[in-house]
Amino acid sequence: MQFCFTAHYTPQALTAIIDDPTINRYEATKKVVEAGGGQLISMYSTIGDGPGVLIIIDVPNPEVAYAITAIAFAAGTVHTPKLTRLITQEEVGKVRQKARELRGAYKAPGK
């Protein structure tokens, strides 16, 4: 189950990273993802609305992804975290089929 995690570094975390350029956020991230039984697929730095991170992970269940997000946020490393479940094209096909099956049970407002 793959997820995309994005967030911005807090000023305190960014200061620590600048003060010690040898700090390896990739290894720290990889360690916690693997501890949850997952795999770190990729990790990128972002600039957009401020220095941040974009991480793609593959984990056994959503609880692991939520826990990793909570750990990073609670530690004060990041703010504005966003976790997005990534859906494979095979899963999209199943969703479309299920939507077709359920469509008749739904009534739009005013119908």
TORKE-758019 format. One line per field, with one value per residue: residue number from 1; residue in three letters; chain; x, y, z of N, C-alpha, C in turn. Coordinates in Angstrom, 3 decimals. Layout:
num = c(NUM,...)
residu = c(Ala,...)
chaine = c(A,...)
n.x = c(X,...)
n.y = c(Y,...)
n.z = c(Z,...)
ca.x = c(X,...)
ca.y = c(Y,...)
ca.z = c(Z,...)
c.x = c(X,...)
c.y = c(Y,...)
c.z = c(Z,...)
END
This chain:
num = c(1,2,3,4,5,6,7,8,9,10,11,12,13,14,15,16,17,18,19,20,21,22,23,24,25,26,27,28,29,30,31,32,33,34,35,36,37,38,39,40,41,42,43,44,45,46,47,48,49,50,51,52,53,54,55,56,57,58,59,60,61,62,63,64,65,66,67,68,69,70,71,72,73,74,75,76,77,78,79,80,81,82,83,84,85,86,87,88,89,90,91,92,93,94,95,96,97,98,99,100,101,102,103,104,105,106,107,108,109,110,111)
residu = c(Met,Gln,Phe,Cys,Phe,Thr,Ala,His,Tyr,Thr,Pro,Gln,Ala,Leu,Thr,Ala,Ile,Ile,Asp,Asp,Pro,Thr,Ile,Asn,Arg,Tyr,Glu,Ala,Thr,Lys,Lys,Val,Val,Glu,Ala,Gly,Gly,Gly,Gln,Leu,Ile,Ser,Met,Tyr,Ser,Thr,Ile,Gly,Asp,Gly,Pro,Gly,Val,Leu,Ile,Ile,Ile,Asp,Val,Pro,Asn,Pro,Glu,Val,Ala,Tyr,Ala,Ile,Thr,Ala,Ile,Ala,Phe,Ala,Ala,Gly,Thr,Val,His,Thr,Pro,Lys,Leu,Thr,Arg,Leu,Ile,Thr,Gln,Glu,Glu,Val,Gly,Lys,Val,Arg,Gln,Lys,Ala,Arg,Glu,Leu,Arg,Gly,Ala,Tyr,Lys,Ala,Pro,Gly,Lys)
chaine = c(A,A,A,A,A,A,A,A,A,A,A,A,A,A,A,A,A,A,A,A,A,A,A,A,A,A,A,A,A,A,A,A,A,A,A,A,A,A,A,A,A,A,A,A,A,A,A,A,A,A,A,A,A,A,A,A,A,A,A,A,A,A,A,A,A,A,A,A,A,A,A,A,A,A,A,A,A,A,A,A,A,A,A,A,A,A,A,A,A,A,A,A,A,A,A,A,A,A,A,A,A,A,A,A,A,A,A,A,A,A,A)
n.x = c(0.848,0.821,1.851,1.937,3.721,3.793,5.287,6.281,9.398,9.915,10.935,12.845,13.780,14.829,16.857,18.556,19.301,20.667,22.704,24.155,25.267,25.689,23.624,21.401,18.495,17.230,18.159,17.187,14.451,14.105,14.736,12.591,10.405,11.055,11.052,8.377,7.702,7.715,8.742,10.935,10.337,10.959,12.444,12.241,13.397,11.605,10.679,8.658,6.248,7.954,10.885,10.749,9.549,8.979,7.792,7.657,6.212,5.959,3.864,2.609,-0.018,-2.590,-2.358,0.346,1.374,-0.060,0.925,3.666,3.473,2.364,4.465,6.574,5.385,4.748,7.295,8.190,9.503,8.325,5.729,2.371,1.658,0.775,-0.901,-1.302,-3.051,-1.852,-3.087,-3.040,-3.247,-4.575,-6.101,-7.711,-9.274,-10.813,-12.196,-13.729,-15.357,-16.758,-18.063,-19.783,-21.444,-22.678,-23.913,-26.726,-27.871,-27.577,-28.879,-28.938,-28.888,-32.050,-33.146)
n.y = c(-1.155,2.023,5.322,8.878,11.254,14.549,17.515,20.446,21.536,22.377,25.522,24.989,22.393,22.847,24.650,22.966,21.173,22.879,23.753,21.406,19.959,17.263,15.796,13.211,12.913,11.101,8.524,8.457,8.544,6.233,4.297,4.429,3.813,1.219,-0.031,-0.178,-2.193,-1.486,0.021,2.509,4.235,6.537,9.795,13.242,16.626,19.652,22.959,24.903,26.200,26.716,25.273,21.800,18.367,15.479,12.314,8.951,6.023,2.480,0.561,-1.951,-1.505,1.026,2.056,2.069,4.058,6.281,6.349,6.919,9.476,10.811,10.531,12.058,14.582,14.971,14.971,17.421,17.892,18.432,20.488,21.086,18.486,16.173,13.370,11.113,8.539,6.419,5.079,2.217,1.538,-0.843,-1.046,1.185,0.328,-1.648,-0.015,1.512,-0.495,-1.257,1.163,1.259,-0.899,0.048,2.408,2.694,2.765,5.274,8.518,11.667,15.013,16.586,14.906)
n.z = c(0.000,-1.064,-0.128,-0.335,1.312,2.327,3.612,5.474,6.722,10.148,11.600,13.618,13.007,10.476,11.096,12.579,10.554,8.816,10.502,10.832,8.220,7.702,8.621,7.982,6.627,4.991,5.763,8.395,7.931,6.377,8.283,10.195,8.559,7.687,10.174,10.602,8.923,6.295,3.136,1.989,-0.804,-2.359,-1.851,-1.710,-1.689,-1.210,-2.275,-2.831,-0.854,1.156,2.692,2.419,2.315,0.295,0.323,-0.716,0.280,0.844,2.574,4.901,5.816,6.370,8.984,9.684,7.989,8.950,11.560,11.161,10.071,12.289,14.143,12.990,13.005,15.743,16.824,16.156,13.831,11.373,9.884,8.773,7.652,5.075,4.013,1.476,-0.001,-2.454,-5.408,-7.354,-10.904,-11.357,-9.003,-9.383,-11.519,-10.210,-8.424,-10.193,-11.245,-8.928,-8.396,-10.565,-9.936,-7.599,-8.261,-8.773,-6.224,-5.241,-4.774,-6.103,-4.681,-4.760,-6.629)
ca.x = c(0.000,1.719,1.398,2.789,3.738,4.437,5.266,7.313,10.217,9.742,12.153,13.822,14.379,15.627,18.065,19.434,19.822,21.639,23.844,24.938,24.946,25.842,22.377,20.862,17.061,16.849,18.405,16.258,13.129,14.169,14.750,11.259,9.533,11.394,10.616,6.947,7.510,7.549,9.904,11.022,10.457,11.728,12.382,12.665,13.257,10.730,10.871,7.306,5.802,8.973,11.641,9.966,9.889,7.979,8.257,6.763,6.476,5.117,3.695,1.646,-1.391,-2.673,-1.969,1.781,1.543,-0.567,1.851,4.881,3.091,2.211,5.789,7.306,4.710,4.897,8.704,8.486,10.335,7.562,4.373,1.483,1.806,-0.328,-0.699,-2.192,-2.987,-1.644,-3.870,-2.531,-4.238,-5.382,-7.076,-8.657,-10.221,-11.732,-13.047,-14.696,-16.326,-17.604,-18.922,-20.832,-22.378,-23.376,-24.487,-28.192,-28.285,-27.348,-29.780,-28.358,-29.806,-33.061,-33.596)
ca.y = c(0.000,3.161,6.636,10.043,12.131,15.841,18.396,21.484,21.470,23.447,26.334,24.337,21.283,23.420,25.199,21.830,20.650,23.849,23.754,20.177,19.461,15.812,15.156,12.442,12.688,9.902,7.340,8.496,8.197,4.825,3.484,4.337,3.115,-0.205,-0.525,-0.461,-3.255,-0.898,0.346,3.877,4.156,7.706,10.963,14.455,17.910,20.575,24.362,25.464,27.150,26.693,24.023,20.662,17.024,14.623,10.945,7.882,4.817,1.311,0.003,-3.052,-1.080,2.475,2.432,2.361,5.374,7.290,6.412,7.615,10.887,11.321,10.593,13.214,15.798,15.086,15.246,18.811,17.942,19.004,20.998,20.936,17.191,15.701,11.974,10.755,7.135,6.279,3.947,1.674,1.484,-2.044,-0.689,2.119,-0.506,-2.255,1.064,1.827,-1.588,-1.154,2.340,0.868,-1.759,0.794,3.659,2.705,2.975,6.669,9.545,13.007,15.981,17.140,13.884)
ca.z = c(0.000,-1.169,0.317,-0.550,2.480,2.116,4.787,5.515,7.931,11.125,11.692,14.482,12.260,9.396,11.724,12.897,9.287,8.317,11.422,10.633,6.888,7.592,9.055,6.867,6.842,4.240,6.604,9.532,7.400,5.984,9.509,10.790,7.613,7.764,11.486,10.455,7.951,4.977,2.302,1.501,-2.260,-2.791,-0.972,-2.403,-1.003,-1.923,-1.914,-2.898,0.169,2.194,2.616,2.862,1.907,-0.335,0.530,-1.161,1.054,0.642,3.915,4.897,6.105,6.602,10.342,9.680,7.361,9.887,12.703,10.728,9.976,13.658,14.771,12.447,13.455,17.201,17.134,15.831,12.627,10.259,10.089,7.605,6.987,4.242,3.655,0.380,-0.434,-3.885,-5.887,-8.610,-11.979,-11.111,-7.975,-10.000,-12.268,-9.243,-7.917,-11.257,-11.296,-7.738,-8.582,-11.513,-9.210,-6.540,-8.788,-8.653,-4.839,-4.858,-5.314,-5.978,-4.089,-5.653,-7.595)
c.x = c(0.905,1.046,2.421,2.625,4.445,4.304,6.339,8.095,9.877,11.023,13.239,14.525,15.278,16.926,19.050,20.065,20.890,22.894,24.741,24.569,25.110,24.594,21.737,19.397,16.581,17.007,17.460,14.858,13.075,14.063,13.346,10.287,9.794,10.991,9.127,6.651,7.360,8.860,9.809,11.295,11.295,11.503,12.977,12.553,12.379,10.997,9.529,6.969,6.779,9.697,10.840,10.442,8.688,8.544,7.211,7.190,5.517,5.060,2.597,0.201,-1.408,-2.198,-0.490,2.029,1.079,0.382,3.126,4.617,3.013,3.561,6.554,6.705,4.936,6.327,9.076,9.367,9.631,6.266,3.642,1.657,0.554,0.019,-1.748,-1.979,-2.853,-2.324,-3.327,-3.636,-5.118,-6.469,-8.121,-9.702,-11.248,-12.696,-14.119,-15.777,-17.285,-18.553,-20.075,-21.892,-23.238,-24.156,-25.998,-28.696,-28.184,-28.372,-29.159,-29.357,-30.775,-33.587,-34.609)
c.y = c(1.232,4.464,7.677,10.942,13.421,16.666,19.453,21.321,22.633,24.285,25.665,23.195,21.814,24.013,24.074,21.253,21.579,23.843,22.532,19.571,17.951,15.065,14.494,12.106,11.454,8.659,7.296,8.076,6.719,3.919,3.327,3.610,1.613,-0.811,-0.868,-1.535,-2.757,-0.657,1.810,3.806,5.319,8.856,12.150,15.651,18.793,21.997,25.087,26.553,27.248,25.367,22.859,19.370,16.365,13.211,9.981,6.620,3.709,0.608,-1.061,-2.646,0.422,2.913,2.786,3.745,6.487,7.465,7.170,9.111,11.511,11.483,11.822,14.528,16.019,15.416,16.694,18.961,18.665,19.633,20.882,19.595,16.849,14.288,11.594,9.298,7.118,4.990,3.492,1.667,0.240,-1.755,0.268,1.335,-1.152,-1.220,1.411,0.752,-1.506,0.037,2.017,0.027,-0.972,2.005,3.751,2.968,4.436,7.583,10.905,13.948,16.527,16.134,12.964)
c.z = c(0.000,-0.749,-0.090,0.672,2.090,3.386,4.610,6.811,8.854,11.139,12.534,13.738,11.156,9.937,12.038,11.633,8.716,9.188,11.228,9.282,6.717,8.071,7.848,7.142,6.100,5.118,7.801,9.097,7.043,7.219,10.093,9.861,7.679,9.099,11.467,9.425,6.523,4.258,1.889,0.004,-2.785,-1.818,-1.710,-1.470,-1.872,-1.446,-1.843,-1.908,1.328,2.122,3.191,2.265,1.247,-0.284,-0.015,-0.417,0.640,1.990,3.902,5.150,6.406,7.988,10.420,9.092,8.299,11.063,12.341,10.624,11.370,14.350,14.303,12.937,14.953,17.609,16.847,14.598,11.493,10.742,8.753,6.894,6.183,3.795,2.615,0.008,-1.944,-4.343,-7.239,-9.667,-11.860,-10.071,-8.528,-10.786,-11.359,-8.673,-8.954,-11.349,-10.119,-7.851,-9.530,-10.810,-8.230,-7.045,-8.577,-7.250,-4.411,-5.533,-5.046,-5.327,-5.135,-6.680,-6.986)
END
